[in-house]
Amino acid sequence: MRYIIENIHLLKRQRLKKTSILMEDNRMDLLKDKFHSYQYMRMDGSPYIMTPTTVMLDNEVKQMTSNIQQRRHIEENLIKKGCTTFLFYLEVRREKELAIQLKKINSQLLNCAIDYVAAVKIPLKLLSPSFVRTCKREKVPVLFIEIEDIEALYQIPWGWIKEALFPYNAPLVPIFLSNVEQEKKRAQNIWSSLMRDVKIPSIPREIKEGMPIAYPDLVKMGIYPFKGNVYQGGEVTYNLFAFDESIINIEENDLFLYHYDRIQMTIHKGKCIRAGSKVYYRPGYGELLEVKVPSFLTI
């Protein structure tokens, strides 16, 4: 079915642009200012602001064995906050565990209503060329690294790690285990400087749970442009807010922080999963996002 949403206010990275969108078969077929000669059904989008849906880090869902508990968490903490894709990590302590855990989690999330991305979390001592190659073979797009002793970073054979990462280039994300804020800041500075020097794909800071993942980080992970984006040729996934002068110059992350309760509608892959305060949960509608090439937009 083809239809046109006319004069919608599209907000992307703090830029608001009035546009019209031709939709066809759950795809945003064409974005342009106006469709003058097209004879399809039209919807007036002028009362609304359209934004991409958010991508969030959430490690709660994977721990829930009850479908009811899982559904309640996804509805309240993800869908109602405009999120249609979440990232989580599997905690791996041995290289041979990875394939088993990936297979297990896919079974566990069979009834998930939104899309998900599976990453891996390992202690720094497990980071080796062999483990990186295993992650590459399993198409793991993000590696979270637990760092307890910052000096141990200098013992890692970074040249071999870089070689093992190529050409998949999954970024490394730090998790600093120190509870002392000053030590954490020092560790972050050392991590950022070291990753820059060895030229390894990485994210310079920790990623907070329950918060939208920033655009540059989504790009490095290869999740963007396929998720967290409204683009020509992309899937029909977006949030709708009532048009309001007070929010037209706000960044998407601030919109999430302060105005997510004002979402009028959330569309996920062409289906309405939220209208006002009502959530339409579709068990099994979510799927694992396989990232073919992380960091490909930055190479």
C-alpha positions as CSV (number, residue, x, y, z in Angstrom):
1,M,0.0,0.0,0.0
2,R,1.3,3.5,-0.9
3,Y,0.4,6.6,1.0
4,I,1.9,10.1,1.6
5,I,2.5,11.8,4.9
6,E,2.5,15.5,4.0
7,N,4.2,18.5,5.8
8,I,5.5,16.5,8.7
9,H,8.1,18.3,10.9
10,L,11.1,16.0,10.9
11,L,13.6,16.4,13.7
12,K,17.0,14.9,13.2
13,R,20.1,15.9,15.3
14,Q,18.5,19.3,16.3
15,R,17.5,20.2,12.8
16,L,13.8,20.6,12.1
17,K,12.6,20.4,8.5
18,K,9.2,20.3,7.1
19,T,9.0,17.4,4.6
20,S,6.7,14.9,3.0
21,I,7.2,11.1,2.9
22,L,6.0,8.5,0.4
23,M,5.5,5.2,2.2
24,E,5.3,1.9,0.4
25,D,5.4,-1.7,1.8
26,N,6.9,-0.7,5.2
27,R,9.6,1.4,3.6
28,M,10.1,5.2,3.4
29,D,10.3,5.1,-0.3
30,L,10.9,8.8,-0.9
31,L,11.4,12.0,1.2
32,K,11.0,15.4,-0.5
33,D,9.4,18.8,0.2
34,K,6.2,18.2,-1.8
35,F,4.5,15.5,-3.9
36,H,2.5,17.5,-6.4
37,S,1.5,15.0,-9.0
38,Y,1.2,11.8,-7.0
39,Q,-2.3,10.4,-6.7
40,Y,-2.0,8.4,-3.5
41,M,-3.9,8.7,-0.2
42,R,-2.5,11.6,1.8
43,M,-2.3,12.2,5.6
44,D,-1.7,15.6,7.1
45,G,1.4,15.5,9.2
46,S,1.6,19.2,10.1
47,P,0.3,18.8,13.7
48,Y,3.2,16.5,14.5
49,I,7.0,16.3,15.0
50,M,8.5,13.1,13.7
51,T,11.7,11.8,15.3
52,P,13.7,8.6,15.0
53,T,13.1,6.1,17.8
54,T,15.8,5.7,20.3
55,V,18.3,2.9,20.8
56,M,19.1,2.2,24.5
57,L,21.5,0.0,26.5
58,D,19.3,-2.3,28.7
59,N,20.7,-5.4,30.4
60,E,17.5,-6.2,32.4
61,V,15.5,-7.9,29.6
62,K,18.0,-10.7,29.2
63,Q,17.8,-11.6,32.9
64,M,14.0,-12.2,32.8
65,T,12.8,-15.7,32.3
66,S,9.1,-14.9,32.7
67,N,7.4,-13.7,29.5
68,I,5.0,-11.5,31.6
69,Q,7.9,-9.9,33.5
70,Q,9.8,-9.4,30.2
71,R,6.7,-7.8,28.6
72,R,6.1,-5.4,31.5
73,H,9.7,-4.2,31.5
74,I,9.8,-3.7,27.8
75,E,6.5,-1.8,27.8
76,E,7.4,0.5,30.7
77,N,11.1,1.1,30.3
78,L,11.6,0.9,26.5
79,I,8.4,1.3,24.4
80,K,6.9,4.0,26.5
81,K,10.2,5.9,26.2
82,G,10.1,5.8,22.4
83,C,12.7,3.0,22.1
84,T,12.2,0.2,19.5
85,T,15.8,-1.3,19.6
86,F,17.9,-2.1,22.6
87,L,21.5,-3.2,23.1
88,F,22.6,-5.6,25.7
89,Y,25.7,-7.5,26.5
90,L,26.4,-11.2,27.3
91,E,28.9,-11.7,30.2
92,V,31.5,-14.1,28.9
93,R,34.3,-15.5,31.0
94,R,35.7,-18.1,28.5
95,E,36.0,-17.9,24.8
96,K,34.1,-21.2,24.1
97,E,31.1,-19.8,26.0
98,L,30.3,-17.2,23.4
99,A,28.5,-19.3,20.7
100,I,26.5,-21.1,23.4
101,Q,25.4,-17.9,25.1
102,L,24.4,-16.3,21.7
103,K,22.3,-19.3,20.8
104,K,20.6,-19.4,24.3
105,I,19.8,-15.7,24.3
106,N,18.1,-15.9,20.9
107,S,15.8,-18.5,22.2
108,Q,15.2,-16.5,25.4
109,L,14.1,-13.4,23.3
110,L,11.8,-15.2,20.9
111,N,8.8,-13.3,22.3
112,C,10.5,-9.9,22.4
113,A,8.3,-7.2,20.7
114,I,11.1,-4.9,19.7
115,D,14.5,-5.3,18.0
116,Y,17.7,-6.0,19.9
117,V,21.5,-6.1,19.4
118,A,23.7,-8.6,21.2
119,A,27.1,-7.4,22.4
120,V,29.7,-9.1,24.7
121,K,31.2,-8.0,28.0
122,I,34.6,-9.5,29.1
123,P,37.3,-8.7,31.6
124,L,40.3,-7.0,30.2
125,K,42.5,-10.1,30.7
126,L,40.3,-12.1,28.3
127,L,40.9,-9.6,25.5
128,S,43.1,-11.4,23.0
129,P,43.4,-11.8,19.2
130,S,41.9,-15.2,19.5
131,F,38.8,-14.0,21.3
132,V,38.4,-11.0,19.0
133,R,38.4,-13.3,16.0
134,T,35.7,-15.5,17.7
135,C,33.6,-12.3,18.1
136,K,34.2,-11.4,14.5
137,R,33.1,-14.8,13.4
138,E,29.9,-14.6,15.4
139,K,29.2,-11.0,14.1
140,V,29.3,-9.4,17.6
141,P,29.3,-5.7,16.8
142,V,30.4,-4.3,20.2
143,L,32.8,-5.4,22.9
144,F,32.4,-4.1,26.4
145,I,35.7,-4.3,28.3
146,E,35.8,-4.4,32.2
147,I,38.8,-2.4,33.4
148,E,39.8,-2.8,37.0
149,D,43.6,-1.9,36.8
150,I,44.2,0.9,34.3
151,E,47.9,0.1,34.2
152,A,47.0,-3.4,32.8
153,L,45.9,-1.6,29.6
154,Y,49.6,-1.2,28.7
155,Q,50.1,-5.0,28.8
156,I,47.7,-5.7,26.0
157,P,49.2,-6.5,22.5
158,W,47.2,-3.7,20.8
159,G,48.8,-4.2,17.4
160,W,47.6,-7.8,17.3
161,I,44.1,-6.8,18.6
162,K,43.9,-4.2,15.8
163,E,44.8,-6.8,13.2
164,A,42.3,-9.3,14.6
165,L,39.5,-6.7,14.6
166,F,40.0,-5.9,10.9
167,P,38.0,-5.7,8.7
168,Y,34.9,-6.1,11.0
169,N,36.1,-3.3,13.3
170,A,33.7,-3.8,16.2
171,P,34.4,-0.9,18.7
172,L,35.6,-1.5,22.2
173,V,33.6,0.2,25.0
174,P,35.1,0.6,28.5
175,I,33.5,-0.3,31.8
176,F,35.5,1.2,34.7
177,L,35.1,-0.8,37.9
178,S,36.6,1.8,40.2
179,N,34.0,3.4,42.6
180,V,36.2,6.5,43.1
181,E,35.1,9.3,40.7
182,Q,38.6,10.8,40.4
183,E,40.1,7.4,39.5
184,K,37.3,6.9,36.9
185,K,38.1,10.2,35.2
186,R,41.8,9.4,35.1
187,A,41.0,5.9,33.7
188,Q,38.7,7.4,31.0
189,N,41.4,9.9,30.0
190,I,44.0,7.2,29.7
191,W,41.6,4.9,27.8
192,S,40.7,7.6,25.3
193,S,44.3,8.7,24.7
194,L,45.5,5.1,24.3
195,M,42.7,4.1,21.9
196,R,43.5,7.2,19.8
197,D,47.2,6.4,19.7
198,V,46.8,2.7,18.7
199,K,44.0,3.7,16.3
200,I,41.5,1.0,17.4
201,P,37.7,1.5,16.9
202,S,36.4,2.5,20.4
203,I,34.1,4.7,22.4
204,P,35.9,7.0,24.7
205,R,33.5,6.8,27.6
206,E,31.1,4.4,29.4
207,I,27.6,4.0,28.0
208,K,24.9,4.6,30.5
209,E,22.0,2.1,30.9
210,G,18.5,3.4,30.3
211,M,19.7,6.3,28.2
212,P,19.6,6.8,24.4
213,I,22.9,5.8,22.9
214,A,24.5,8.9,21.2
215,Y,24.5,9.2,17.4
216,P,28.4,9.0,17.0
217,D,28.4,5.8,19.1
218,L,25.6,4.2,17.0
219,V,27.6,5.0,13.9
220,K,30.7,3.2,15.3
221,M,28.6,0.2,16.3
222,G,27.1,0.0,12.8
223,I,23.6,0.3,14.3
224,Y,23.1,3.6,12.6
225,P,21.9,4.3,9.9
226,F,19.6,1.2,10.1
227,K,18.2,2.0,13.6
228,G,17.8,5.4,15.4
229,N,17.2,7.0,12.0
230,V,14.5,8.2,9.6
231,Y,15.9,8.0,6.1
232,Q,14.9,7.4,2.5
233,G,14.8,3.7,1.8
234,G,14.6,2.9,5.6
235,E,12.0,1.0,7.5
236,V,8.8,2.8,8.7
237,T,9.9,3.3,12.3
238,Y,9.5,6.7,14.1
239,N,8.0,8.6,17.1
240,L,5.3,11.3,16.7
241,F,5.1,14.2,19.1
242,A,2.4,16.9,19.0
243,F,4.0,20.0,17.4
244,D,5.0,22.5,20.0
245,E,7.1,25.6,19.7
246,S,8.8,24.8,23.0
247,I,10.5,21.6,21.7
248,I,11.3,22.5,18.1
249,N,15.0,23.4,18.9
250,I,15.7,20.6,21.4
251,E,18.1,17.7,20.8
252,E,16.6,14.2,20.5
253,N,18.3,13.1,23.7
254,D,16.8,16.0,25.7
255,L,13.5,15.3,24.1
256,F,13.8,11.8,25.5
257,L,14.9,13.0,29.0
258,Y,12.2,15.6,29.5
259,H,9.3,15.0,27.0
260,Y,9.0,11.2,26.3
261,D,5.6,11.3,28.1
262,R,4.4,13.5,25.3
263,I,4.9,10.9,22.5
264,Q,1.6,10.6,20.7
265,M,2.5,7.5,18.7
266,T,5.3,5.0,18.1
267,I,5.5,3.1,14.9
268,H,7.8,0.1,14.6
269,K,8.4,-1.5,11.2
270,G,5.1,-0.2,10.0
271,K,3.0,-1.3,13.0
272,C,1.7,1.0,15.7
273,I,3.1,-0.2,19.0
274,R,2.0,2.8,21.1
275,A,-0.8,5.3,20.8
276,G,-1.0,7.8,23.7
277,S,-0.6,5.8,26.9
278,K,-1.7,2.6,25.2
279,V,0.9,0.0,24.2
280,Y,0.1,-2.6,21.6
281,Y,2.6,-5.4,22.4
282,R,3.3,-7.8,19.6
283,P,5.1,-10.9,20.9
284,G,7.8,-12.1,18.5
285,Y,7.7,-9.0,16.4
286,G,11.2,-8.1,17.5
287,E,14.3,-9.6,15.9
288,L,18.1,-9.7,16.3
289,L,19.8,-7.0,14.3
290,E,22.8,-8.5,12.6
291,V,25.4,-5.8,12.0
292,K,27.3,-6.6,8.9
293,V,30.0,-3.9,9.1
294,P,30.5,-1.8,12.4
295,S,32.1,1.6,11.9
296,F,31.5,1.4,8.1
297,L,30.3,5.0,8.0
298,T,33.6,6.2,9.7
299,I,36.1,4.2,7.7
